Amino acid sequence: MGDRTVTRADLAEAVFRKIGLSRSESAYLVESILEEICTTIARGEAVKVSSFGSFLVRSKNERVGRNPKTGEEVPISPRRVAVFKPSNVMKDRILAAHEARVAADRPALKAAE
């Protein structure tokens, strides 16, 4: 698994390189999109990005949790949480990338045997 995290700055840089907007315009575009997604989710609405996935708000009921250190039962209040559900296109891309990595590692594994 990769240890790299893509940041807002990385997204803005990608927009700058691929689209040709200035760096400040690229950063503004990325911030605007992320702000719109956050605002929409905060209102409790879903955001669907075709071929990518959906950001949803899910309601969780009250439940009993357990403190892992003490074992004490603690009530967890009901709340709403944001979740991401990848599209089938995204799932297929992830699977294909995984299979390609595994196939690339196989010759190295056989040579080590």
N, C-alpha and C positions, 0 to 999 in steps of 0.2 A: 504494500500500500504506500502511496505517496505521502510524504510529510508536508508537502507544499499546500498552503492555503491561498486561494485567490482573494485579493482584497479589492476594495473600491478603487484604489489607485491602479491596480492591475487591469480592472475592467475599463477604466477611463483610458489607460494607455492602449489597450486593444482597440477601442473605438477610434482613438487618434490614428493608429497605424492602419486600420482597415477601412475606415470611412473617410479620413482626411480632414476631419474637423480640427480646430485648434485644440491644444491641450485643455485650456480652460472651458471651451465649449463641450468637449468630451466629458470632462468631470461634471459639468452642469447637467448634461444629458443623463449620465449614470445616476447622479443624485436625485434628479427629477423622477426617474423611473422608480427607484427604490422608495422614494417618499410616497409616490402614488400607491405602490404596493402596500406599504405600511399603513397608510391612511385607510385604504379600502379594507384591509384585514381588521384594523382596529374598530371599524364600524360593524364588523361581524359578517362581512360579505366575502365571497370567494374570489380569488384571482386565478384565471385559467390562462396559461400561456401555451398555445398550440405547439405540439411536438416537444414540449419541455415538461410541463406538469401543472399542478394546481396547488395553490396555497389556500388552506381551509381553516376555519375556526371550529373547533370541536368542544362540546361541553362535556365536562367530567363530573360525575356524581360524587357526593360525599362518600368517603370510604375510611376504613381504619388502616393506618400504616403502623410500622413498627420501627422504633429507634434501633439501628443496628448495633450500637454500643451497649445499650442497657436492656434491650428487648421489650421496653415499655411500649404499650399500645398508645398511639396518638391519633386523634381524629384529623383527617385531611379534609378541609372544606371544599365545597363544590367550586369549580372554576372553569374558565374558558381558556383553551390553549390553541396556539397556532401550530398547524402541521403542514407538511409538504407531502404531496402524493405525486410521484413521478409518472409521466405518461408511458404508455407502452413503447413508444419510439425511444424514449430515454432509457428505459429498462433494457431494450434490445441493444442499444449502443454500449451500455455498461457491460452487458454480457459479452458482446463481441470483443470489447477491449480486454476483458478478463481472459477470454479464451486465447486471444493473440499473445498476451503476456505468458500464459501457461505454455503455449506452443513454443514460444521463444526460449523459455527456461528449460524445456525438455532436453535439447542437445547438451546443455551444460550439465544437467543431472546425469545423463548417460555417460558423459566423459568422466565424471567424478567417480563412477562405480568401478 
